[in-house]
Amino acid sequence: MLDWVVTFLIIALIAAVFGFTGIAVAAAQIAQVVFFIFLVLFVLSLILHIGGRRD
């Protein structure tokens, strides 16, 4: 999932350099959304892993 974030971030940076602001903004927003989804899934995974341990 982080691969998608990096991909859209690179697309946004390249589009910003060439002046395609609409494409840059869209790609940056997609990267931000995918990153937050990754972050939520990562935190849930940590909580479930820690909560699931019973020694």
Buried (B, 14 or more C-beta within 10 A) or exposed (E): EEEBBEBBBEBBBEBBEEEBEEBBEBBBEBBBEBBEEBEEEEEEEEEEEEEEEEE
